[in-house]
Amino acid sequence: MGDYRKLLKQLEQKSNKTKAVKFKKHNMPKARSNGLANNKCRRCGKTGKGVIKAYHLNYCRNCFREIASSLGFKKYD
């Protein structure tokens, strides 16, 4: 992602602005609307299968175990 911005900055400094516009049009990264990479832990930022989405928690399983009691969840034996 950083390489994209660096290259775009270089293109905008050139005299021909149409190159930058054309580059933006064809090479912009797509916004994700679904998939594993779209679900992120709101505490640590991990992505993948371990994210708990129930009740719109959006915490990974590790973070959830650490803060579950403060959220009001109880572990029953």
N, C-alpha and C positions, 0 to 999 in steps of 0.2 A: 504494500500500500504506500509506503514511503517513497519507493522508486517512482511510482506513478506521479506523485505530487512534485517530486524533484524534476522529472522530465517535463511536466506541464509548465513549471515555472521557467525552465529554459526556453521552451517554445514560445511562451508569451513575451519574452524579452526580444525575440527576433523581430525583424521589421515586417514580415508577412504574417499578419494576425490570423489569416484564414487557416494556416497550418494548425494553429492551436485550437481553433474551433473544430476543425475536422478531426483532430486527435481526440478531443473531448467527446465528440459524437460517437466515435467508433470504439474507443478504448476505456470508457468509464466502467468501473466495476459495478456489477449488478447488485441491486439491493435484494437481500434474501427475504423471502416470504415464508419459507418452510424449510424443514430439514434439521439435522442435529446441530449445525453451527448456529442456528438462529436462537436456540435455547441456551441462555447463559445464566450462571449463578450470580445473583445480585450482590453477593458478599465477596467472593474470590474471583469470579469471572470465568470459571471452568465451563467448558461446553461438553456436550455428549449425553450419553444415556443416563448418567447418574443424577440428572437434574429433576427435582420434585416439583411438578407443575400444579399439583392438586391445590385447590383453594388459592390459586395464584401466588403460591409461595416463592417459586423460582429460586430455590436454594439447592446446591448440590447435596448429596447424601452426607458428606463429611461435615459440612457447615451446619446442616440441619441437626445432626446428632449433638453438636456443640451448643446450639441455641434453642433446642426444642423446649426445654423446661421454661425458659424465659418467654416463649411464645404461648405457653399454656398447655402444651401437650404433656401427657403423663404416660409413663411406660407401665403397662399392666403385665403381671407375671402369669 
